[in-house]
Amino acid sequence: MDYFIKDIVSILKNKIDLPEDEIKRQLEIPPDFKMGDYAFPCYSLSKALKKSPNVIASELAKTLHIRSPVVEIKATGPYLNFFLDKVIFSESVLKKMWDERERYGRNNIGADKTVVVDYSSPNIAKHLAVHHLRSALIGGAIYNIYSALGYNCVGINHLGDWGTQFGQLIVAYKKWGSEVIGKFCTVTDLNNLYVKFHQEAEKDPALEEEAREWFKRLETGDVEARKLWQNFKEASLKEFQKIYDMLGVHFDAFTGESFYNTMVEDTILEIKQKGLARLSEQALIVDLEPYNMPPCLLRKKDETTLYATRDIAAAEYRSKTYNFDKMIYVVGSEQKLHFKQVFKVLELMGYNWANYCVHVDFGLMKFKDGKMSTRKGKVVLLEDLLTEAVERIGKIIEEKNPSLENKDTVAKEVGIGAVIFADLSTKRNKDVIFNWDEVLNFEGETGPYVQYTHARLCSILRKYGKPVTADVNFKLLNEDETVVLIKSLWQFPSVILRAAESYESALICNYLIDVCGNLNRFYNTHRVLSDNEEITSARILLADATRQVIKNGLGLLGIHAPEQM
Ligand code: ARG
């Protein structure tokens, strides 16, 4: 817990009729540091005291006992504002950061708790599309954020590797796949076969029947069907892994829909035994009308199971296997209804952990610059997007800093970082409007800007050339811009907590943009390196702390922080 809050609570408690926890909960950080470091709103005292909050605030300001580190208490309207001693504040913040370094911002509130995160989860035999990128990035960041809070995280890629479409693919492969048969096929080959199937099936509907037959054979473990499907899966995983490696996204398990194939029958049986299932037009459903939802389809009339059935079986399996405290599904908003239905069925099955399942949804990614969206049909291929970002950054580096060492590595880290940041900095329920010039700008609210600020700090520290020490004169860090910067660094741990609570990595992006802005204002007004050694070493400590916060923050987003660029 923030120890300054404790100090303020200790001044307020016994003087006002509220429990300590409630005081803590109500404390706010004023929007402008000139208004104080903490503010206590007096509204909630108004009723009991029968006075206006403004009167209460001004009375309290006169009667409360000021003690260190608080140096002033002032009433502003209904708020009671507390000012801390700047030197004590700066010293405690910077010393804490100095001690914690890469651990700064971390916490162990999640110790002994498990969070399952289901993200990316693309369908095999198709290219990874942009919404799988959004899911991979948002999910990856949530994974990192929860891990930083001490939770044991399990990252699952729930591959879409089961369903009637694999029957269709088998039919197409056997009929028109002569070019790829016996060879290691690519996702493009599979995609083409898939398209071909649909073209042909329009002319010859019997193909659909054949496909359903093949999927049934797959579900019942037919050797040939299994073998073909296995090939499709391997080809897809190979391509996906390449992109995950580019993005630095990691999974603990690739247990896709097929993994639950042997469990779905038990799940269906259980749902039946609990009296929840019934037949409707020969299909097995859970009626969700009382909850104002369409029925959840468990089994089609041809006996094959569905996406929802496998999600229910998967949730049961994960609960048994991981005994999670929370399960987060990072999937686009178009699946809102699907998850509402699945969670409702789990709840009706009597699982209280259904309440711990969350659908973290997100909007679309749209391309301002039409070029990307038409290159290969409607779908933007992820690999192309990432490669293009790296190429474009490579050119910018070539212009700006041609003598840079490891240019290729830096171009990769910055190009991919730019895409990640553009995605994550948009609040997730909004659509991302992807505009190359904005995304790659070194001066906008972008990944390259944050990385560049970090690299500049590294360069100052290199120039300084001496070890950084926390044994400095903190009285020298008292100018407005300096205090504002230190205050923003102080916010980092609470920003991580808020990002976790709201599953919103954009909070971390915005925060990093603020820190960079504060750093630049500080830097434009005060020289870090000067002949005055005492001032230099104090400002270097601050520069180093800022560098560390940026690096830690980028790390949570899955973005590298190159030292030179
Ligand atoms: N494969 C699905 C798709 O591409 C996403 C799966 C999300 N995860 C889940 N457990 N349903 O739309």
Boltz pocket constraint, residues with backbone or C-beta under 6 A from the ligand:
constraints:
  - pocket:
      binder: B
      contacts: [[A, 118], [A, 120], [A, 121], [A, 122], [A, 123], [A, 158], [A, 159], [A, 160], [A, 311], [A, 329], [A, 330], [A, 331]]
      max_distance: 6.0
